[in-house]
Amino acid sequence: SGNVAEATLVAVDALRRMGEHAASRSMRLVFEATNHLEMGKFVNTAANHKRVIELTGRDDIGIQLDFFHVNLEELSAYEAVMDAQPYLWHCHFRDSNSLTPGYGKTDFRAVMRGLIRTGYMGYCTIESAPMVPSADRSAEDGITYLKLCERVARYQLSNEYPNGYAIADHGERASS
């Protein structure tokens, strides 16, 4: 408990100073939510990052979600997107196996539903390590896959999605 309190003070102070430095150059700072193997259980979730950012009292520090880390730490990718609000400013689209989106098991349709529901307009990048079978193929497959996930997510959020029984609309009466 004492270690967490001390680590929190150090992190808040460091982020506050980095935020001041970034602001002096008209820049904003993003803080990447990582996993417990890299940062311990201290700042391993979007909710924890949000709490630390709020403790700085600054409005120019945001969260960068990397979905490789999200896969290890969060209850779901969708919840991570929602928990990071309103500080989500950057997304690293990297799959559960650290490869390009679509090569692993991350539910990027759920990610896209969260981003669409929150009106996300921040930055997105594809991160893949290694870039297999090649950098070009990895980038092309990732972009194609993410566009499909976005299209499916928009459909899933629409009134046209057959998510149960259709309800009669426009004054029509449902037949019995």
Number of C-alpha atoms within 10 A of each C-alpha: 6 7 9 11 11 11 14 17 15 12 18 19 15 13 21 19 13 15 22 18 14 15 14 10 9 9 13 17 19 19 21 21 25 25 21 15 10 10 11 10 14 18 23 22 24 28 20 16 23 22 14 20 23 15 16 19 11 13 12 18 26 24 24 24 27 25 28 24 24 26 20 17 19 19 11 15 26 19 16 23 29 18 18 22 17 13 22 27 21 20 20 19 26 28 27 21 15 19 21 28 30 21 18 14 11 21 18 23 22 20 24 23 22 19 21 15 14 14 9 16 11 11 11 14 12 18 22 22 13 12 15 14 8 10 14 11 13 23 18 12 16 23 18 13 18 20 14 14 21 19 14 17 21 17 14 16 13 11 11 9 12 10 10 6 6 11 9 10 8 5 6 8 9 9 5 3
